[in-house]
Amino acid sequence: MCRNIKILFNFDPPVTDDEIRAASLQFVRKITGFNKPSQANEAAFLAAIDEVATSSSRLLHSLATNAPPKNREEEAAKAKARSAERFGA
């Protein structure tokens, strides 16, 4: 999985449209290999981001769980600790 795409489900506060769009942008960048598309491909690139964001939003809002929502700050701290252990920084 692309390391830049974050898990967005079951957080308190809930995921925002900006977070979904950012993850969609990272996904489209990953599968196309473009960080920034050429002018000829820009319309298709932006349309793909919109479609992925729409589908992702629909999915995230339709999922259900019995688990309590995760705290964003706690999860970020855990990720930072894992990174420090992995990379020694």
N, C-alpha and C positions, 0 to 999 in steps of 0.2 A: 504494500500500500504506500502511496505517496505520503511522506512524512509531514507535508504541509497541510494535508487535509485532516482536520480535527473532528473528533466525534462530537456530534451536535445534539444527540438525543438524551432526554431525561436529565436536564440541568435546571437548576434554580438560580437565577431567573432563566426562563425559557429562551430558546434560540431566537435570534433576531433575523430579519430579512437580510441585513448587511452581512451577517455571518454566513448565511446560506449562500448568498451571492459570492462571497470571497472563496468559499469552498468549491463552488461551481466553477469559478474562474481557474482555480488551481487544477481542478479535474480536467477542464478543457485544455489548459496549457500542457498538462501531462500527456494526454492522449494525442494531441496534435504535434507536440514537440516545439511549439511556438511560444515564446515568452510574449512577443508582440507580433501579430500577423501583419503581412503586407497589406497595402490598400486593397489589392484584388481579393484578399481573403477576409478582410475585416468584417464585412457584413455577415458572412457565414459564421465566423468566430463569435461575434456578439449574439447572433441568433441562437447558437448552441449554448452559450452561457445562460441565456434567458430560459431556454427549454430545460436545461439541467436544473436550474434554480427552481423553476415551477414544479417540476417532478419531485425534487428533493423536499420542497416545502410541503407539498401534498403528502408525501410519505411520512415525514417527521410529525405532521399534525394528525395523522391517522393511526400512528402506533400507540399501543397501550402497554403499560407495565405495572406490576405490583411493587416494584422496587422503589424506595424513596429517591427523590431527585438528588443528584450529586451537586456538591458545592463547587463552583468554578474555581475559587481560590485554592481550595484543598487539592483539586485535581491538577491545577497548574503547579502547585508546590511539589506534588508527587512526580510530575513529568520533569520538573527541573532537577529533582533529586536523581531520577533515573538517568538523565542526561549527564549529570556530573559524575555519576558512577561509571557510566559507559565511556565518556570521553575524558574523564579526569580533570575537569575544569572547576 
